[in-house]
Amino acid sequence: MARTLHNSYPELVAKAQYLFWVKGYKSVTPDDLANHLDVSTSTIYNKYTKDMLFMDALESYVVSLSDPIMENLRNSKEGMESLRGFFYMLIDALLDKSFPRSCLMVNTVVELRNEENRVSDIYDRYFGNMRTSYLSVLKRAVKMKEIKYSDNLEKYADFLVGIIFGISILYKIKTREELRLYIDEQLSLVI
């Protein structure tokens, strides 16, 4: 007997996103998805494929979580303090288990590396938006005379992107205070 779909597609994507976030793309089977989404396995094979749900889950992550945070960062009136606040917020979210497991995009980059070309557009947009947001803050910090060497802003932005990867690992072994000190030390290299 066929199961009735009780959720809209966006609701299924949100549920699938959680599963991919916790287990990773490769570890999730169509049966896992079917059980987690409370749909038949044939629905996963014939209507909503694992790949389709995964790509839409990544897209949803970027659009609903990352993009608004980056927009807030770009629109902040502060300089370096807005970066500190951003990284502290990320640390708090990781330690308080607001995220199921690290950053979904960082997890995906680490897991799939260059194996999946179809996700590269999402990676590029995600990290490009992050870099653009950091550059915006860095330029504001220069105007506020918080940064001494304004010739290196592009390099600083790349450096700050790398901090996301560091935090995504270090939160598992460091305390909140140690992580905040790490952020303060990293940001002192920029100013």
Summary of the structure (lengths in Angstrom):
residues: 191
radius of gyration: 18.9
end to end distance: 64.3
largest distance: 68.8
contacts: 551
relative contact order: 0.12
helix: 74%
strand: 0%
